[in-house]
Amino acid sequence: MTDMDTAAGSPKPTPASAPAFVTTTRAFYDAVAEDYAERFRDDLAARPLDRAVLTAYAELVGAGGRVADLGCGPGRTTARLASLGLDVSGLDLSESMLAIARRENPGIRFEQGSMLELDFPDGTLDGVVSYYSSVHTPLDELPALFAGFHRVLAPGGHLLLAFQVGDEPRHYDRPWGHPVSIDFERRRPEAMAGLLTTAGFAVLARTVREPDADLGEPAPQALLIARRPPAPEAEPLDPA
């Protein structure tokens, strides 16, 4: 079981029944982990608007809130959220990415697992973060993905979802010379907001910023904050 309080264990094998995109994603990031982590080492430091959204998100969740960073990669966003006062853990498919995350952030819990098979009990998290980690999930799998996010959040809990804006995927082939390839799906904020609403979320904020040419960004970047609505208050008893 993937639990935020469980000690890191040995790598889990990919189930034979896992969808092809899951197997491809895990293999891709296992291959490129060290190069990827080095390339994007100072990613957040160069993006003040992204840091502002993360800060706002942490304030909405509240100090000490229990948060899962799903698809955490090398743990840079996880560490940022921890520095903002959240009780955050990371989850990722790639054991190679997790090895870096654990090495660089020994005080944070990191687990191996799939976003599509979350083992957190229903309604136990104050926050879920999917920071550019849904970009390898096919469109027809997004409803199930967002339903899973909604299930594990407590009523009143918050979701942060980040992705690139666009209509066509970007294909990466043999990055840093590794014999792997993958597609990064781009989405429209209004379409993603619609899927979140269908999953039961209330969308609170949409931040879209233009690509930064100095950072080599290929497309606009979107960050959505949504909330699982609070549980309705109980009707007071009629004393009559």
LODREN-952794 format. One record per residue (C-alpha): z, x, y. Coordinates in steps of 0.2 Angstrom, whole numbers, padded with zeros to 4 digits, always signed. Layout:
ZXY
...
This chain:
+0000+0000+0000
-0004+0006+0017
+0011+0005+0027
+0016+0013+0044
+0032+0019+0037
+0025+0026+0021
+0024+0045+0019
+0006+0052+0019
+0000+0054+0001
-0015+0061-0008
-0032+0055-0004
-0037+0038-0011
-0053+0037-0020
-0067+0026-0013
-0067+0010-0024
-0084+0008-0033
-0085-0009-0026
-0084-0003-0008
-0098-0008+0003
-0111+0005+0006
-0107+0007+0024
-0089+0011+0020
-0094+0025+0008
-0107+0031+0021
-0094+0031+0035
-0081+0040+0025
-0093+0054+0019
-0100+0056+0036
-0083+0060+0044
-0077+0070+0030
-0092+0081+0033
-0091+0083+0052
-0072+0081+0055
-0069+0099+0062
-0084+0100+0072
-0081+0082+0079
-0063+0085+0083
-0068+0101+0093
-0082+0093+0102
-0072+0078+0108
-0055+0088+0110
-0054+0084+0129
-0063+0067+0128
-0049+0056+0136
-0045+0070+0149
-0062+0068+0157
-0061+0048+0157
-0049+0042+0169
-0055+0024+0168
-0052+0024+0149
-0035+0031+0152
-0031+0017+0164
-0036+0004+0151
-0025+0012+0138
-0011+0012+0150
-0013-0006+0154
-0014-0010+0136
+0002-0001+0132
+0011-0010+0146
+0005-0027+0139
+0011-0022+0122
+0028-0016+0128
+0038-0001+0126
+0042+0002+0107
+0029-0010+0102
+0022-0007+0084
+0004-0003+0085
-0009+0002+0072
-0024+0013+0078
-0037+0008+0066
-0051+0021+0063
-0040+0034+0072
-0051+0049+0068
-0042+0065+0073
-0029+0055+0082
-0032+0059+0100
-0031+0041+0105
-0016+0038+0094
-0007+0052+0102
-0011+0045+0119
-0003+0028+0115
+0012+0037+0108
+0014+0046+0124
+0014+0029+0133
+0029+0023+0123
+0022+0014+0108
+0027+0015+0090
+0010+0019+0084
+0002+0024+0068
-0016+0029+0063
-0027+0023+0049
-0043+0031+0044
-0056+0031+0030
-0058+0050+0031
-0045+0061+0024
-0053+0076+0033
-0050+0067+0050
-0033+0063+0045
-0029+0081+0040
-0033+0086+0058
-0023+0071+0065
-0008+0076+0055
-0010+0094+0059
-0011+0091+0078
+0002+0077+0079
+0016+0080+0066
+0027+0067+0074
+0015+0052+0071
+0012+0043+0054
-0006+0043+0048
-0013+0034+0033
-0029+0033+0023
-0037+0016+0022
-0050+0004+0027
-0050-0008+0042
-0057-0021+0031
-0043-0020+0019
-0027-0020+0029
-0011-0019+0019
+0000-0024+0034
+0010-0040+0031
+0005-0055+0041
+0011-0055+0059
+0020-0039+0059
+0011-0029+0072
+0013-0030+0091
-0004-0021+0094
-0020-0017+0085
-0032-0004+0092
-0050-0002+0087
-0056+0012+0098
-0075+0015+0095
-0071+0012+0076
-0080-0004+0073
-0097+0004+0078
-0101+0007+0059
-0097-0011+0054
-0112-0022+0051
-0113-0037+0062
-0111-0049+0048
-0094-0040+0043
-0087-0042+0061
-0080-0059+0058
-0070-0053+0043
-0064-0038+0052
-0058-0048+0067
-0050-0061+0056
-0040-0046+0048
-0035-0040+0065
-0029-0057+0070
-0019-0059+0053
-0009-0043+0055
-0004-0046+0073
+0011-0056+0078
+0009-0071+0089
+0007-0064+0106
+0001-0047+0100
-0013-0038+0108
-0030-0030+0103
-0039-0017+0111
-0058-0015+0106
-0069-0001+0113
-0088+0001+0109
-0104+0006+0117
-0115-0007+0125
-0133-0010+0120
-0144-0019+0108
-0151-0005+0097
-0141+0007+0086
-0141+0025+0089
-0145+0036+0073
-0137+0053+0071
-0145+0064+0058
-0138+0081+0052
-0125+0083+0066
-0119+0101+0068
-0131+0105+0053
-0121+0094+0040
-0132+0085+0028
-0126+0068+0033
-0132+0054+0044
-0126+0038+0051
-0130+0024+0064
-0119+0019+0078
-0120+0001+0082
-0120-0005+0100
-0115-0022+0105
-0115-0034+0120
-0097-0038+0127
-0101-0056+0129
-0106-0057+0110
-0090-0047+0105
-0079-0058+0116
-0087-0073+0107
-0083-0067+0090
-0065-0063+0095
-0063-0081+0102
-0070-0088+0085
-0057-0077+0076
-0043-0085+0086
-0041-0073+0100
-0039-0076+0119
-0049-0063+0128
-0039-0056+0143
-0050-0043+0150
-0067-0035+0149
-0070-0017+0156
-0088-0011+0156
-0092+0006+0165
-0108+0015+0167
-0112+0030+0156
-0106+0047+0164
-0121+0058+0164
-0109+0074+0166
-0101+0069+0149
-0118+0066+0141
-0114+0048+0137
-0129+0039+0131
-0124+0021+0135
-0112+0010+0145
-0095+0009+0138
-0085-0007+0135
-0066-0010+0132
-0060-0027+0128
-0042-0033+0128
-0038-0049+0118
-0022-0058+0113
-0017-0068+0098
-0010-0083+0107
+0009-0085+0106
+0017-0097+0094
+0020-0114+0102
+0037-0118+0107
+0047-0130+0096
+0050-0147+0103
+0068-0150+0108
+0077-0162+0097
+0079-0180+0103
+0098-0183+0103
+0095-0202+0102
